Amino acid sequence: MSGLQRVTLKPGDTIGILGGGQLGRMLALAAARLGLKCQVFSPDPDSPAFDVVQYATCAEYADVEALELFANDVSVITYEFENIPSSVAAILASRRPVVPDPGILQLTQDRLVEKDFVTKLGIPTAAYADVSSPQTLQAAVARIGLPAVIKTRRFGYDGKGQAIIREGCDLNAVWAELDTRSAILEALVPFEREISVIAARGFDGQVVCYDVTENEHRDHILKVSRVPAAIPEELAARARGIAQTIANAVGYVGVLGVELFVAPSPDGPVLLVNEIAPRVHNSGHWTLDGASVSQFEQHIRAVAGWPLAQPLRHGSVTMTNLIGDEINDYPKWLAEPGATVHLYGKRSARAGRKMGHVTVVEPQKP
């Protein structure tokens, strides 16, 4: 992952974005402010990112001709989600630079490969084991103990493709319900809090981290992010160091999110890496209103080969996701003093679907 071709764009050039969700939408808006154009490729005709770009390609990822035409129209290609088929990345990378390097996708698309990678860097994670059958699940439970969480190795997000196993559970039934041939069992961490680090790395190897974010999940979906996290600075510095180590280890270019647990130990709190997201991250949405430069602009700067910014936080920030029918409360949030409302333009409000978010910034006291 170190042979990434350096890119240097100029205002007026076009960035291709794979994926048309809210992250792609906000990336395109950030690019427009910098005088850069974006073309979005997505198979979903209702993609909210289509609403904010002049050019869009609505085609399946298996459509090789559409991919080639898309590549011909742009100078560099990036992505807003990590579950892009490796064959797609290979086709595009043969024609245009794809940033971050598609090699990172092979690492983060498989939870076991990702955990092994982090462990080899000497960074702690929850205890884990490879599971491929009811028999190996039995052995993994015997070694790791219960409670534990079993997850499919590939795909799945916001709580999908996983289940908690507790004492008394029928392991054969759990395995059958997961309906997979490859999974990972992880010890259930009795964490004190969940945090994340949003980091950006440029082609020149410079790494810039935002302030550590504290996250609150409900039904496995991020609901609230607060910045700064309520942790000592020494621990926050360690978290930023972990994100920098990961970004440097893969020669990453762009913005990535690293999710961590703060867990108790006899020697004080420890940090355990939970997941790596090779893209802009939901817990970084606070940066749109709470920092001098957003994670989306930072990502655009990185993939364009432009200098990264040193973000300044404007105060204490709270970001609240509007999930499902909560989008119908937008008039209340519009009337909330100090609140900034971001609606994603999605047509249908399904349960568990992120429809928008709200940020509230409390200015720093002099």
C-alpha positions as CSV (number, residue, x, y, z in Angstrom):
1,M,0.0,0.0,0.0
2,S,3.0,2.3,-0.3
3,G,3.0,2.8,-4.1
4,L,0.2,5.3,-4.2
5,Q,0.6,7.7,-7.1
6,R,0.8,11.3,-5.9
7,V,-1.9,13.6,-7.1
8,T,-1.8,17.4,-7.3
9,L,-5.1,19.0,-8.5
10,K,-5.8,22.6,-9.3
11,P,-9.1,24.5,-8.9
12,G,-11.6,23.4,-11.5
13,D,-10.4,19.7,-11.6
14,T,-12.8,16.9,-10.9
15,I,-12.8,14.4,-8.1
16,G,-14.8,11.1,-8.6
17,I,-16.6,9.8,-5.6
18,L,-17.7,6.2,-5.3
19,G,-21.0,6.1,-3.3
20,G,-23.8,8.6,-3.2
21,G,-24.8,8.7,0.5
22,Q,-24.6,11.6,2.9
23,L,-20.9,11.3,3.3
24,G,-20.5,11.7,-0.5
25,R,-22.9,14.6,-0.4
26,M,-20.8,16.4,2.3
27,L,-17.6,15.6,0.5
28,A,-18.9,17.2,-2.7
29,L,-20.1,20.3,-0.8
30,A,-16.6,20.7,0.7
31,A,-14.9,20.3,-2.6
32,A,-17.2,22.9,-4.2
33,R,-16.1,25.5,-1.6
34,L,-12.5,24.9,-2.7
35,G,-13.3,25.4,-6.3
36,L,-13.1,21.6,-7.1
37,K,-15.8,19.7,-9.0
38,C,-17.1,16.2,-8.1
39,Q,-18.7,13.4,-10.1
40,V,-20.6,10.8,-8.0
41,F,-20.9,7.1,-9.0
42,S,-23.8,5.3,-7.3
43,P,-26.2,2.5,-8.3
44,D,-29.0,4.2,-6.3
45,P,-31.0,6.7,-8.3
46,D,-32.2,8.4,-5.1
47,S,-28.6,9.0,-3.8
48,P,-28.6,12.2,-1.8
49,A,-25.1,13.1,-3.2
50,F,-26.6,13.4,-6.7
51,D,-28.5,16.5,-5.6
52,V,-25.4,18.6,-5.0
53,V,-23.2,17.7,-8.1
54,Q,-23.6,18.6,-11.7
55,Y,-22.5,15.3,-13.0
56,A,-23.4,11.8,-11.7
57,T,-23.2,8.3,-12.9
58,C,-26.1,6.0,-11.9
59,A,-24.9,2.5,-12.7
60,E,-24.2,-0.8,-11.0
61,Y,-20.7,-1.4,-9.7
62,A,-20.5,-4.4,-12.0
63,D,-21.0,-2.2,-15.1
64,V,-17.4,-2.1,-16.4
65,E,-18.2,0.3,-19.3
66,A,-19.8,2.8,-16.9
67,L,-16.8,2.6,-14.5
68,E,-14.4,3.3,-17.4
69,L,-16.4,6.3,-18.6
70,F,-16.6,7.6,-15.0
71,A,-12.8,7.3,-14.7
72,N,-12.2,9.1,-17.9
73,D,-14.2,12.1,-16.6
74,V,-12.2,12.6,-13.4
75,S,-8.7,13.3,-12.2
76,V,-8.7,11.2,-9.0
77,I,-11.1,8.9,-7.4
78,T,-12.1,8.5,-3.7
79,Y,-14.9,6.7,-1.9
80,E,-17.4,7.4,0.9
81,F,-17.9,3.8,2.0
82,E,-15.6,0.8,2.4
83,N,-17.6,-2.1,1.0
84,I,-16.5,-1.5,-2.6
85,P,-15.8,-4.7,-4.5
86,S,-12.0,-5.2,-5.0
87,S,-12.7,-5.8,-8.7
88,V,-14.2,-2.3,-9.0
89,A,-11.2,-0.7,-7.3
90,A,-8.8,-2.6,-9.6
91,I,-10.6,-1.5,-12.7
92,L,-10.6,2.2,-11.6
93,A,-7.0,2.1,-10.3
94,S,-5.7,1.0,-13.7
95,R,-7.0,4.2,-15.2
96,R,-6.9,6.9,-12.5
97,P,-5.3,7.2,-9.0
98,V,-7.7,5.9,-6.3
99,V,-7.2,7.5,-3.0
100,P,-6.9,6.2,-0.3
101,D,-5.1,3.2,-1.8
102,P,-7.6,0.4,-2.5
103,G,-5.3,-2.0,-0.6
104,I,-6.7,-0.5,2.7
105,L,-10.1,-1.9,1.6
106,Q,-8.8,-5.5,1.7
107,L,-7.7,-4.9,5.3
108,T,-10.8,-3.2,6.6
109,Q,-13.4,-5.2,4.8
110,D,-12.5,-8.3,6.8
111,R,-12.8,-7.9,10.6
112,L,-10.4,-10.7,11.3
113,V,-7.7,-9.4,9.0
114,E,-8.2,-5.9,10.5
115,K,-7.8,-7.2,14.1
116,D,-4.7,-9.2,13.1
117,F,-3.2,-6.1,11.5
118,V,-3.8,-3.9,14.6
119,T,-2.4,-6.6,16.9
120,K,0.8,-6.9,14.8
121,L,1.3,-3.2,15.3
122,G,1.4,-3.8,19.0
123,I,-2.0,-2.0,19.6
124,P,-4.4,-3.7,22.0
125,T,-7.8,-5.0,21.0
126,A,-10.5,-7.0,22.7
127,A,-9.6,-10.8,22.8
128,Y,-10.9,-12.4,19.5
129,A,-10.9,-15.6,17.6
130,D,-11.6,-16.9,14.1
131,V,-14.9,-18.8,13.8
132,S,-15.9,-20.9,10.8
133,S,-18.3,-23.6,12.3
134,P,-20.3,-24.5,15.3
135,Q,-17.4,-26.5,16.6
136,T,-14.9,-23.6,16.3
137,L,-17.5,-21.4,17.9
138,Q,-17.6,-23.7,20.9
139,A,-13.8,-23.7,21.1
140,A,-13.7,-19.9,20.8
141,V,-16.2,-19.4,23.6
142,A,-14.2,-21.8,25.8
143,R,-11.1,-19.7,25.3
144,I,-12.5,-16.2,25.4
145,G,-15.4,-16.7,27.8
146,L,-18.8,-15.1,27.9
147,P,-20.4,-12.6,27.3
148,A,-19.0,-12.2,23.9
149,V,-20.1,-10.8,20.5
150,I,-20.0,-12.7,17.3
151,K,-19.8,-10.8,14.0
152,T,-19.6,-11.7,10.4
153,R,-16.1,-11.1,9.1
154,R,-17.3,-9.1,6.1
155,F,-19.9,-6.4,5.7
156,G,-22.4,-5.4,8.4
157,Y,-22.5,-2.0,10.1
158,D,-24.7,-0.2,12.7
159,G,-25.2,-3.5,14.5
160,K,-26.0,-5.6,11.4
161,G,-24.4,-9.1,11.1
162,Q,-23.7,-9.6,14.8
163,A,-25.1,-11.0,18.0
164,I,-24.3,-11.0,21.7
165,I,-23.7,-14.4,23.2
166,R,-24.4,-14.9,26.9
167,E,-24.4,-17.8,29.3
168,G,-27.1,-20.3,28.4
169,C,-27.3,-19.4,24.7
170,D,-27.6,-22.2,22.2
171,L,-24.4,-21.8,20.2
172,N,-25.7,-24.0,17.3
173,A,-28.7,-21.7,17.0
174,V,-26.6,-18.6,17.2
175,W,-24.4,-19.9,14.4
176,A,-27.4,-20.9,12.2
177,E,-29.0,-17.5,12.7
178,L,-25.9,-15.6,11.8
179,D,-26.0,-17.5,8.4
180,T,-22.3,-17.1,7.5
181,R,-19.3,-19.3,6.8
182,S,-16.8,-16.9,8.4
183,A,-17.1,-14.9,11.6
184,I,-15.1,-13.5,14.4
185,L,-15.8,-13.8,18.1
186,E,-14.8,-10.9,20.3
187,A,-14.8,-10.6,24.1
188,L,-17.5,-8.1,25.3
189,V,-15.5,-5.2,26.7
190,P,-16.8,-3.7,29.9
191,F,-15.8,-0.2,28.7
192,E,-16.0,3.1,30.5
193,R,-16.7,5.0,27.3
194,E,-16.5,4.8,23.6
195,I,-14.2,7.3,21.8
196,S,-13.0,7.9,18.3
197,V,-10.2,9.7,16.6
198,I,-10.6,11.4,13.2
199,A,-7.2,11.6,11.5
200,A,-6.0,12.9,8.2
201,R,-2.8,12.0,6.4
202,G,-1.4,13.7,3.3
203,F,0.8,12.4,0.5
204,D,3.8,13.9,2.3
205,G,3.2,11.7,5.4
206,Q,1.9,14.6,7.6
207,V,-0.8,13.4,10.0
208,V,-3.3,15.8,11.6
209,C,-5.7,14.6,14.2
210,Y,-8.9,16.2,15.5
211,D,-9.7,16.4,19.2
212,V,-10.9,13.0,20.5
213,T,-14.6,12.5,20.4
214,E,-16.8,10.6,22.9
215,N,-19.6,8.6,21.4
216,E,-22.9,7.3,22.6
217,H,-24.6,4.5,20.7
218,R,-28.3,3.5,20.9
219,D,-29.4,0.2,19.3
220,H,-25.8,-0.1,17.9
221,I,-26.2,3.2,16.0
222,L,-24.2,6.3,16.8
223,K,-26.7,8.8,18.4
224,V,-24.6,11.5,20.1
225,S,-21.0,12.6,19.8
226,R,-19.4,15.1,22.3
227,V,-16.1,16.9,21.9
228,P,-13.8,17.0,23.7
229,A,-14.1,13.5,25.2
230,A,-14.2,13.4,29.0
231,I,-10.8,11.8,29.3
232,P,-7.4,13.0,30.6
233,E,-5.1,14.6,28.0
234,E,-2.5,11.9,28.4
235,L,-5.1,9.3,27.3
236,A,-6.3,11.5,24.4
237,A,-2.7,11.8,23.3
238,R,-2.3,8.0,23.3
239,A,-5.5,7.7,21.2
240,R,-4.2,10.2,18.7
241,G,-0.9,8.3,18.6
242,I,-2.7,5.1,17.8
243,A,-4.5,6.7,14.9
244,Q,-1.3,8.1,13.6
245,T,0.5,4.7,13.9
246,I,-2.3,3.0,11.9
247,A,-2.3,5.7,9.2
248,N,1.4,5.6,8.7
249,A,1.5,1.8,8.7
250,V,-0.6,1.6,5.6
251,G,0.7,4.8,3.9
252,Y,-2.8,6.1,4.1
253,V,-3.9,9.3,2.3
254,G,-7.2,10.9,3.3
255,V,-9.3,10.9,6.4
256,L,-9.9,7.9,8.5
257,G,-11.8,7.1,11.7
258,V,-10.5,4.9,14.5
259,E,-13.0,3.7,17.0
260,L,-11.7,2.7,20.5
261,F,-12.9,1.6,23.9
262,V,-11.7,3.1,27.1
263,A,-11.6,0.1,29.4
264,P,-10.7,-0.1,33.1
265,S,-7.6,-2.0,34.3
266,P,-5.7,-2.3,37.6
267,D,-3.1,0.1,36.2
268,G,-5.5,2.7,35.0
269,P,-7.7,3.0,31.8
270,V,-6.5,1.3,28.7
271,L,-7.4,1.9,25.0
272,L,-8.6,-1.0,22.8
273,V,-9.1,-0.5,19.1
274,N,-12.6,-1.6,18.0
275,E,-12.7,-0.7,14.3
276,I,-11.0,1.3,11.5
277,A,-13.1,3.2,9.0
278,P,-11.1,4.2,5.9
279,R,-13.2,7.2,5.1
280,V,-14.8,10.2,6.7
281,H,-16.7,9.1,9.8
282,N,-20.1,9.8,11.4
283,S,-18.4,10.8,14.7
284,G,-16.5,13.5,12.8
285,H,-19.6,15.4,11.7
286,W,-19.2,17.8,14.5
287,T,-16.2,19.3,12.6
288,L,-18.6,20.9,10.0
289,D,-19.6,23.5,12.6
290,G,-17.3,23.0,15.5
291,A,-13.9,23.3,13.8
292,S,-12.1,25.8,11.5
293,V,-11.9,23.0,8.9
294,S,-14.2,20.0,8.6
295,Q,-13.2,16.4,8.1
296,F,-14.8,16.6,4.7
297,E,-12.6,19.5,3.5
298,Q,-9.6,17.8,5.1
299,H,-10.2,14.7,3.1
300,I,-10.6,16.7,-0.1
301,R,-7.4,18.5,0.6
302,A,-5.6,15.2,1.1
303,V,-6.8,13.4,-2.0
304,A,-6.2,16.6,-4.1
305,G,-2.6,16.7,-2.9
306,W,-3.2,20.0,-1.1
307,P,-1.8,21.0,2.3
308,L,-3.7,19.8,5.3
309,A,-5.2,22.3,7.7
310,Q,-4.5,22.5,11.5
311,P,-8.1,22.4,12.7
312,L,-9.1,24.7,15.6
313,R,-12.1,23.7,17.7
314,H,-14.6,26.5,18.3
315,G,-15.7,25.2,21.7
316,S,-17.5,22.3,23.3
317,V,-19.5,20.5,20.6
318,T,-22.4,18.1,20.7
319,M,-23.6,16.3,17.5
320,T,-26.9,14.5,17.5
321,N,-27.9,12.1,14.7
322,L,-31.5,12.3,13.5
323,I,-32.5,8.6,12.9
324,G,-35.6,7.3,11.2
325,D,-38.7,9.3,12.1
326,E,-36.7,11.7,14.2
327,I,-36.2,13.7,10.9
328,N,-39.8,14.9,11.4
329,D,-38.6,16.9,14.4
330,Y,-36.6,19.2,12.1
331,P,-38.8,22.3,12.8
332,K,-38.0,21.9,16.6
333,W,-34.3,21.8,15.9
334,L,-34.5,24.7,13.5
335,A,-36.0,26.8,16.3
336,E,-33.3,25.6,18.8
337,P,-30.9,28.5,19.7
338,G,-27.4,27.7,18.7
339,A,-28.3,24.6,16.8
340,T,-27.1,24.0,13.2
341,V,-29.3,21.5,11.2
342,H,-28.0,19.3,8.4
343,L,-30.6,17.3,6.5
344,Y,-29.4,14.7,4.0
345,G,-32.3,14.9,1.5
346,K,-33.2,11.2,1.8
347,R,-36.7,10.4,0.6
348,S,-37.8,7.7,3.0
349,A,-37.3,7.6,6.8
350,R,-36.7,4.0,7.6
351,A,-36.1,2.7,11.1
352,G,-32.4,3.0,11.9
353,R,-31.6,5.1,8.8
354,K,-29.5,8.3,9.4
355,M,-31.5,11.1,8.0
356,G,-29.6,14.1,9.3
357,H,-27.7,15.5,12.2
358,V,-27.6,18.6,14.4
359,T,-24.6,20.3,16.0
360,V,-24.6,22.6,19.0
361,V,-21.4,24.6,19.8
362,E,-20.8,26.1,23.1
363,P,-18.1,28.8,22.6
364,Q,-14.9,28.5,24.6
365,K,-14.8,30.8,27.6
366,P,-12.1,33.5,27.6
